Amino acid sequence: MRLLRLLILLPGLLFISGCTHMANDRWTGKDKAQHFVASAALAAAGAAYGDRQNWNEARSRSFGLAFSIGIGAAKELYDSRAGGTGWSWKDFAWDVAGAATGYSLYHIAR
């Protein structure tokens, strides 16, 4: 539930954080695949970390999702600085899709 609240609040946080510009990019491309794969790996790694800490299944998976999506959001905030490429909602959407896939694959494998 906290993750859902964060995703709802993220657009507002973006605009008060000092984002200087938005990216004008496409939905497809090499960087989108990189966002997807990296987010999937981070979600699975975060869930595995939670398992190694003897957390219950729900907490481990939630941590994996939050970890991956948080890194994706931080990367987009970094891109939105004055010298960066700009905040990309398309990149962030691929991050979320990758995190959900990594979460699901790790859950199926366990």
Phi and psi in radians as a Rosetta constraint file:
Dihedral C 1 N 2 CA 2 C 2 CIRCULARHARMONIC -1.107 0.35
Dihedral N 2 CA 2 C 2 N 3 CIRCULARHARMONIC -0.658 0.35
Dihedral C 2 N 3 CA 3 C 3 CIRCULARHARMONIC -1.098 0.35
Dihedral N 3 CA 3 C 3 N 4 CIRCULARHARMONIC -0.723 0.35
Dihedral C 3 N 4 CA 4 C 4 CIRCULARHARMONIC -1.089 0.35
Dihedral N 4 CA 4 C 4 N 5 CIRCULARHARMONIC -0.758 0.35
Dihedral C 4 N 5 CA 5 C 5 CIRCULARHARMONIC -1.078 0.35
Dihedral N 5 CA 5 C 5 N 6 CIRCULARHARMONIC -0.703 0.35
Dihedral C 5 N 6 CA 6 C 6 CIRCULARHARMONIC -1.103 0.35
Dihedral N 6 CA 6 C 6 N 7 CIRCULARHARMONIC -0.752 0.35
Dihedral C 6 N 7 CA 7 C 7 CIRCULARHARMONIC -1.147 0.35
Dihedral N 7 CA 7 C 7 N 8 CIRCULARHARMONIC -0.546 0.35
Dihedral C 7 N 8 CA 8 C 8 CIRCULARHARMONIC -1.276 0.35
Dihedral N 8 CA 8 C 8 N 9 CIRCULARHARMONIC -0.666 0.35
Dihedral C 8 N 9 CA 9 C 9 CIRCULARHARMONIC -1.433 0.35
Dihedral N 9 CA 9 C 9 N 10 CIRCULARHARMONIC -0.280 0.35
Dihedral C 9 N 10 CA 10 C 10 CIRCULARHARMONIC -0.997 0.35
Dihedral N 10 CA 10 C 10 N 11 CIRCULARHARMONIC -0.757 0.35
Dihedral C 10 N 11 CA 11 C 11 CIRCULARHARMONIC -1.022 0.35
Dihedral N 11 CA 11 C 11 N 12 CIRCULARHARMONIC -0.712 0.35
Dihedral C 11 N 12 CA 12 C 12 CIRCULARHARMONIC -1.157 0.35
Dihedral N 12 CA 12 C 12 N 13 CIRCULARHARMONIC -0.715 0.35
Dihedral C 12 N 13 CA 13 C 13 CIRCULARHARMONIC -1.097 0.35
Dihedral N 13 CA 13 C 13 N 14 CIRCULARHARMONIC -0.612 0.35
Dihedral C 13 N 14 CA 14 C 14 CIRCULARHARMONIC -1.057 0.35
Dihedral N 14 CA 14 C 14 N 15 CIRCULARHARMONIC -0.796 0.35
Dihedral C 14 N 15 CA 15 C 15 CIRCULARHARMONIC -1.307 0.35
Dihedral N 15 CA 15 C 15 N 16 CIRCULARHARMONIC -0.416 0.35
Dihedral C 15 N 16 CA 16 C 16 CIRCULARHARMONIC -1.636 0.35
Dihedral N 16 CA 16 C 16 N 17 CIRCULARHARMONIC -0.053 0.35
Dihedral C 16 N 17 CA 17 C 17 CIRCULARHARMONIC -1.512 0.35
Dihedral N 17 CA 17 C 17 N 18 CIRCULARHARMONIC -0.145 0.35
Dihedral C 17 N 18 CA 18 C 18 CIRCULARHARMONIC 1.716 0.35
Dihedral N 18 CA 18 C 18 N 19 CIRCULARHARMONIC 0.363 0.35
Dihedral C 18 N 19 CA 19 C 19 CIRCULARHARMONIC -1.032 0.35
Dihedral N 19 CA 19 C 19 N 20 CIRCULARHARMONIC 2.154 0.35
Dihedral C 19 N 20 CA 20 C 20 CIRCULARHARMONIC -1.574 0.35
Dihedral N 20 CA 20 C 20 N 21 CIRCULARHARMONIC -0.477 0.35
Dihedral C 20 N 21 CA 21 C 21 CIRCULARHARMONIC -2.835 0.35
Dihedral N 21 CA 21 C 21 N 22 CIRCULARHARMONIC 2.850 0.35
Dihedral C 21 N 22 CA 22 C 22 CIRCULARHARMONIC -1.875 0.35
Dihedral N 22 CA 22 C 22 N 23 CIRCULARHARMONIC 2.652 0.35
Dihedral C 22 N 23 CA 23 C 23 CIRCULARHARMONIC -1.401 0.35
Dihedral N 23 CA 23 C 23 N 24 CIRCULARHARMONIC 2.623 0.35
Dihedral C 23 N 24 CA 24 C 24 CIRCULARHARMONIC -2.026 0.35
Dihedral N 24 CA 24 C 24 N 25 CIRCULARHARMONIC 1.398 0.35
Dihedral C 24 N 25 CA 25 C 25 CIRCULARHARMONIC -2.104 0.35
Dihedral N 25 CA 25 C 25 N 26 CIRCULARHARMONIC 3.077 0.35
Dihedral C 25 N 26 CA 26 C 26 CIRCULARHARMONIC -1.729 0.35
Dihedral N 26 CA 26 C 26 N 27 CIRCULARHARMONIC 2.922 0.35
Dihedral C 26 N 27 CA 27 C 27 CIRCULARHARMONIC -1.331 0.35
Dihedral N 27 CA 27 C 27 N 28 CIRCULARHARMONIC -0.366 0.35
Dihedral C 27 N 28 CA 28 C 28 CIRCULARHARMONIC -2.034 0.35
Dihedral N 28 CA 28 C 28 N 29 CIRCULARHARMONIC 2.822 0.35
Dihedral C 28 N 29 CA 29 C 29 CIRCULARHARMONIC 2.518 0.35
Dihedral N 29 CA 29 C 29 N 30 CIRCULARHARMONIC 2.918 0.35
Dihedral C 29 N 30 CA 30 C 30 CIRCULARHARMONIC -1.042 0.35
Dihedral N 30 CA 30 C 30 N 31 CIRCULARHARMONIC -0.707 0.35
Dihedral C 30 N 31 CA 31 C 31 CIRCULARHARMONIC -1.182 0.35
Dihedral N 31 CA 31 C 31 N 32 CIRCULARHARMONIC -0.481 0.35
Dihedral C 31 N 32 CA 32 C 32 CIRCULARHARMONIC -1.195 0.35
Dihedral N 32 CA 32 C 32 N 33 CIRCULARHARMONIC -0.711 0.35
Dihedral C 32 N 33 CA 33 C 33 CIRCULARHARMONIC -1.116 0.35
Dihedral N 33 CA 33 C 33 N 34 CIRCULARHARMONIC -0.664 0.35
Dihedral C 33 N 34 CA 34 C 34 CIRCULARHARMONIC -1.139 0.35
Dihedral N 34 CA 34 C 34 N 35 CIRCULARHARMONIC -0.714 0.35
Dihedral C 34 N 35 CA 35 C 35 CIRCULARHARMONIC -1.065 0.35
Dihedral N 35 CA 35 C 35 N 36 CIRCULARHARMONIC -0.797 0.35
Dihedral C 35 N 36 CA 36 C 36 CIRCULARHARMONIC -1.079 0.35
Dihedral N 36 CA 36 C 36 N 37 CIRCULARHARMONIC -0.905 0.35
Dihedral C 36 N 37 CA 37 C 37 CIRCULARHARMONIC -1.157 0.35
Dihedral N 37 CA 37 C 37 N 38 CIRCULARHARMONIC -0.762 0.35
Dihedral C 37 N 38 CA 38 C 38 CIRCULARHARMONIC -1.106 0.35
Dihedral N 38 CA 38 C 38 N 39 CIRCULARHARMONIC -0.734 0.35
Dihedral C 38 N 39 CA 39 C 39 CIRCULARHARMONIC -1.162 0.35
Dihedral N 39 CA 39 C 39 N 40 CIRCULARHARMONIC -0.664 0.35
Dihedral C 39 N 40 CA 40 C 40 CIRCULARHARMONIC -1.097 0.35
Dihedral N 40 CA 40 C 40 N 41 CIRCULARHARMONIC -0.782 0.35
Dihedral C 40 N 41 CA 41 C 41 CIRCULARHARMONIC -1.126 0.35
Dihedral N 41 CA 41 C 41 N 42 CIRCULARHARMONIC -0.721 0.35
Dihedral C 41 N 42 CA 42 C 42 CIRCULARHARMONIC -1.154 0.35
Dihedral N 42 CA 42 C 42 N 43 CIRCULARHARMONIC -0.675 0.35
Dihedral C 42 N 43 CA 43 C 43 CIRCULARHARMONIC -1.136 0.35
Dihedral N 43 CA 43 C 43 N 44 CIRCULARHARMONIC -0.768 0.35
Dihedral C 43 N 44 CA 44 C 44 CIRCULARHARMONIC -1.142 0.35
Dihedral N 44 CA 44 C 44 N 45 CIRCULARHARMONIC -0.729 0.35
Dihedral C 44 N 45 CA 45 C 45 CIRCULARHARMONIC -1.124 0.35
Dihedral N 45 CA 45 C 45 N 46 CIRCULARHARMONIC -0.715 0.35
Dihedral C 45 N 46 CA 46 C 46 CIRCULARHARMONIC -1.123 0.35
Dihedral N 46 CA 46 C 46 N 47 CIRCULARHARMONIC -0.708 0.35
Dihedral C 46 N 47 CA 47 C 47 CIRCULARHARMONIC -1.159 0.35
Dihedral N 47 CA 47 C 47 N 48 CIRCULARHARMONIC -0.686 0.35
Dihedral C 47 N 48 CA 48 C 48 CIRCULARHARMONIC -1.123 0.35
Dihedral N 48 CA 48 C 48 N 49 CIRCULARHARMONIC -0.681 0.35
Dihedral C 48 N 49 CA 49 C 49 CIRCULARHARMONIC -1.043 0.35
Dihedral N 49 CA 49 C 49 N 50 CIRCULARHARMONIC -0.798 0.35
Dihedral C 49 N 50 CA 50 C 50 CIRCULARHARMONIC -1.061 0.35
Dihedral N 50 CA 50 C 50 N 51 CIRCULARHARMONIC -0.691 0.35
Dihedral C 50 N 51 CA 51 C 51 CIRCULARHARMONIC -1.098 0.35
Dihedral N 51 CA 51 C 51 N 52 CIRCULARHARMONIC -0.713 0.35
Dihedral C 51 N 52 CA 52 C 52 CIRCULARHARMONIC -1.189 0.35
Dihedral N 52 CA 52 C 52 N 53 CIRCULARHARMONIC -0.386 0.35
Dihedral C 52 N 53 CA 53 C 53 CIRCULARHARMONIC -1.550 0.35
Dihedral N 53 CA 53 C 53 N 54 CIRCULARHARMONIC 0.085 0.35
Dihedral C 53 N 54 CA 54 C 54 CIRCULARHARMONIC 1.090 0.35
Dihedral N 54 CA 54 C 54 N 55 CIRCULARHARMONIC 0.564 0.35
Dihedral C 54 N 55 CA 55 C 55 CIRCULARHARMONIC -1.352 0.35
Dihedral N 55 CA 55 C 55 N 56 CIRCULARHARMONIC 2.778 0.35
Dihedral C 55 N 56 CA 56 C 56 CIRCULARHARMONIC -1.225 0.35
Dihedral N 56 CA 56 C 56 N 57 CIRCULARHARMONIC 2.908 0.35
Dihedral C 56 N 57 CA 57 C 57 CIRCULARHARMONIC -1.048 0.35
Dihedral N 57 CA 57 C 57 N 58 CIRCULARHARMONIC -0.774 0.35
Dihedral C 57 N 58 CA 58 C 58 CIRCULARHARMONIC -1.094 0.35
Dihedral N 58 CA 58 C 58 N 59 CIRCULARHARMONIC -0.728 0.35
Dihedral C 58 N 59 CA 59 C 59 CIRCULARHARMONIC -1.181 0.35
Dihedral N 59 CA 59 C 59 N 60 CIRCULARHARMONIC -0.698 0.35
Dihedral C 59 N 60 CA 60 C 60 CIRCULARHARMONIC -1.090 0.35
Dihedral N 60 CA 60 C 60 N 61 CIRCULARHARMONIC -0.810 0.35
Dihedral C 60 N 61 CA 61 C 61 CIRCULARHARMONIC -1.183 0.35
Dihedral N 61 CA 61 C 61 N 62 CIRCULARHARMONIC -0.700 0.35
Dihedral C 61 N 62 CA 62 C 62 CIRCULARHARMONIC -1.102 0.35
Dihedral N 62 CA 62 C 62 N 63 CIRCULARHARMONIC -0.699 0.35
Dihedral C 62 N 63 CA 63 C 63 CIRCULARHARMONIC -1.098 0.35
Dihedral N 63 CA 63 C 63 N 64 CIRCULARHARMONIC -0.765 0.35
Dihedral C 63 N 64 CA 64 C 64 CIRCULARHARMONIC -1.030 0.35
Dihedral N 64 CA 64 C 64 N 65 CIRCULARHARMONIC -0.784 0.35
Dihedral C 64 N 65 CA 65 C 65 CIRCULARHARMONIC -1.124 0.35
Dihedral N 65 CA 65 C 65 N 66 CIRCULARHARMONIC -0.852 0.35
Dihedral C 65 N 66 CA 66 C 66 CIRCULARHARMONIC -1.097 0.35
Dihedral N 66 CA 66 C 66 N 67 CIRCULARHARMONIC -0.704 0.35
Dihedral C 66 N 67 CA 67 C 67 CIRCULARHARMONIC -1.060 0.35
Dihedral N 67 CA 67 C 67 N 68 CIRCULARHARMONIC -0.867 0.35
Dihedral C 67 N 68 CA 68 C 68 CIRCULARHARMONIC -1.149 0.35
Dihedral N 68 CA 68 C 68 N 69 CIRCULARHARMONIC -0.833 0.35
Dihedral C 68 N 69 CA 69 C 69 CIRCULARHARMONIC -1.180 0.35
Dihedral N 69 CA 69 C 69 N 70 CIRCULARHARMONIC -0.618 0.35
Dihedral C 69 N 70 CA 70 C 70 CIRCULARHARMONIC -1.098 0.35
Dihedral N 70 CA 70 C 70 N 71 CIRCULARHARMONIC -0.732 0.35
Dihedral C 70 N 71 CA 71 C 71 CIRCULARHARMONIC -1.134 0.35
Dihedral N 71 CA 71 C 71 N 72 CIRCULARHARMONIC -0.717 0.35
Dihedral C 71 N 72 CA 72 C 72 CIRCULARHARMONIC -1.083 0.35
Dihedral N 72 CA 72 C 72 N 73 CIRCULARHARMONIC -0.754 0.35
Dihedral C 72 N 73 CA 73 C 73 CIRCULARHARMONIC -1.133 0.35
Dihedral N 73 CA 73 C 73 N 74 CIRCULARHARMONIC -0.713 0.35
Dihedral C 73 N 74 CA 74 C 74 CIRCULARHARMONIC -1.104 0.35
Dihedral N 74 CA 74 C 74 N 75 CIRCULARHARMONIC -0.673 0.35
Dihedral C 74 N 75 CA 75 C 75 CIRCULARHARMONIC -1.136 0.35
Dihedral N 75 CA 75 C 75 N 76 CIRCULARHARMONIC -0.723 0.35
Dihedral C 75 N 76 CA 76 C 76 CIRCULARHARMONIC -1.181 0.35
Dihedral N 76 CA 76 C 76 N 77 CIRCULARHARMONIC -0.664 0.35
Dihedral C 76 N 77 CA 77 C 77 CIRCULARHARMONIC -1.083 0.35
Dihedral N 77 CA 77 C 77 N 78 CIRCULARHARMONIC -0.678 0.35
Dihedral C 77 N 78 CA 78 C 78 CIRCULARHARMONIC -1.111 0.35
Dihedral N 78 CA 78 C 78 N 79 CIRCULARHARMONIC -0.732 0.35
Dihedral C 78 N 79 CA 79 C 79 CIRCULARHARMONIC -1.149 0.35
Dihedral N 79 CA 79 C 79 N 80 CIRCULARHARMONIC -0.432 0.35
Dihedral C 79 N 80 CA 80 C 80 CIRCULARHARMONIC -1.446 0.35
Dihedral N 80 CA 80 C 80 N 81 CIRCULARHARMONIC -0.023 0.35
Dihedral C 80 N 81 CA 81 C 81 CIRCULARHARMONIC -1.159 0.35
Dihedral N 81 CA 81 C 81 N 82 CIRCULARHARMONIC 2.970 0.35
Dihedral C 81 N 82 CA 82 C 82 CIRCULARHARMONIC -0.977 0.35
Dihedral N 82 CA 82 C 82 N 83 CIRCULARHARMONIC -0.695 0.35
Dihedral C 82 N 83 CA 83 C 83 CIRCULARHARMONIC -1.609 0.35
Dihedral N 83 CA 83 C 83 N 84 CIRCULARHARMONIC 0.082 0.35
Dihedral C 83 N 84 CA 84 C 84 CIRCULARHARMONIC -1.602 0.35
Dihedral N 84 CA 84 C 84 N 85 CIRCULARHARMONIC -3.077 0.35
Dihedral C 84 N 85 CA 85 C 85 CIRCULARHARMONIC -1.464 0.35
Dihedral N 85 CA 85 C 85 N 86 CIRCULARHARMONIC -0.202 0.35
Dihedral C 85 N 86 CA 86 C 86 CIRCULARHARMONIC 1.810 0.35
Dihedral N 86 CA 86 C 86 N 87 CIRCULARHARMONIC 2.685 0.35
Dihedral C 86 N 87 CA 87 C 87 CIRCULARHARMONIC -1.159 0.35
Dihedral N 87 CA 87 C 87 N 88 CIRCULARHARMONIC 2.309 0.35
Dihedral C 87 N 88 CA 88 C 88 CIRCULARHARMONIC -2.116 0.35
Dihedral N 88 CA 88 C 88 N 89 CIRCULARHARMONIC 1.964 0.35
Dihedral C 88 N 89 CA 89 C 89 CIRCULARHARMONIC -1.171 0.35
Dihedral N 89 CA 89 C 89 N 90 CIRCULARHARMONIC -0.467 0.35
Dihedral C 89 N 90 CA 90 C 90 CIRCULARHARMONIC -1.219 0.35
Dihedral N 90 CA 90 C 90 N 91 CIRCULARHARMONIC -0.763 0.35
Dihedral C 90 N 91 CA 91 C 91 CIRCULARHARMONIC -1.054 0.35
Dihedral N 91 CA 91 C 91 N 92 CIRCULARHARMONIC -0.754 0.35
Dihedral C 91 N 92 CA 92 C 92 CIRCULARHARMONIC -1.152 0.35
Dihedral N 92 CA 92 C 92 N 93 CIRCULARHARMONIC -0.642 0.35
Dihedral C 92 N 93 CA 93 C 93 CIRCULARHARMONIC -1.098 0.35
Dihedral N 93 CA 93 C 93 N 94 CIRCULARHARMONIC -0.706 0.35
Dihedral C 93 N 94 CA 94 C 94 CIRCULARHARMONIC -1.161 0.35
Dihedral N 94 CA 94 C 94 N 95 CIRCULARHARMONIC -0.609 0.35
Dihedral C 94 N 95 CA 95 C 95 CIRCULARHARMONIC -1.075 0.35
Dihedral N 95 CA 95 C 95 N 96 CIRCULARHARMONIC -0.802 0.35
Dihedral C 95 N 96 CA 96 C 96 CIRCULARHARMONIC -1.149 0.35
Dihedral N 96 CA 96 C 96 N 97 CIRCULARHARMONIC -0.738 0.35
Dihedral C 96 N 97 CA 97 C 97 CIRCULARHARMONIC -1.103 0.35
Dihedral N 97 CA 97 C 97 N 98 CIRCULARHARMONIC -0.713 0.35
Dihedral C 97 N 98 CA 98 C 98 CIRCULARHARMONIC -1.153 0.35
Dihedral N 98 CA 98 C 98 N 99 CIRCULARHARMONIC -0.711 0.35
Dihedral C 98 N 99 CA 99 C 99 CIRCULARHARMONIC -1.094 0.35
Dihedral N 99 CA 99 C 99 N 100 CIRCULARHARMONIC -0.746 0.35
Dihedral C 99 N 100 CA 100 C 100 CIRCULARHARMONIC -1.132 0.35
Dihedral N 100 CA 100 C 100 N 101 CIRCULARHARMONIC -0.663 0.35
Dihedral C 100 N 101 CA 101 C 101 CIRCULARHARMONIC -1.184 0.35
Dihedral N 101 CA 101 C 101 N 102 CIRCULARHARMONIC -0.800 0.35
Dihedral C 101 N 102 CA 102 C 102 CIRCULARHARMONIC -1.075 0.35
Dihedral N 102 CA 102 C 102 N 103 CIRCULARHARMONIC -0.735 0.35
Dihedral C 102 N 103 CA 103 C 103 CIRCULARHARMONIC -1.006 0.35
Dihedral N 103 CA 103 C 103 N 104 CIRCULARHARMONIC -0.854 0.35
Dihedral C 103 N 104 CA 104 C 104 CIRCULARHARMONIC -1.158 0.35
Dihedral N 104 CA 104 C 104 N 105 CIRCULARHARMONIC -0.789 0.35
Dihedral C 104 N 105 CA 105 C 105 CIRCULARHARMONIC -1.107 0.35
Dihedral N 105 CA 105 C 105 N 106 CIRCULARHARMONIC -0.717 0.35
Dihedral C 105 N 106 CA 106 C 106 CIRCULARHARMONIC -1.133 0.35
Dihedral N 106 CA 106 C 106 N 107 CIRCULARHARMONIC -0.710 0.35
Dihedral C 106 N 107 CA 107 C 107 CIRCULARHARMONIC -1.118 0.35
Dihedral N 107 CA 107 C 107 N 108 CIRCULARHARMONIC -0.713 0.35
Dihedral C 107 N 108 CA 108 C 108 CIRCULARHARMONIC -1.173 0.35
Dihedral N 108 CA 108 C 108 N 109 CIRCULARHARMONIC -0.697 0.35
Dihedral C 108 N 109 CA 109 C 109 CIRCULARHARMONIC -1.189 0.35
Dihedral N 109 CA 109 C 109 N 110 CIRCULARHARMONIC -0.449 0.35
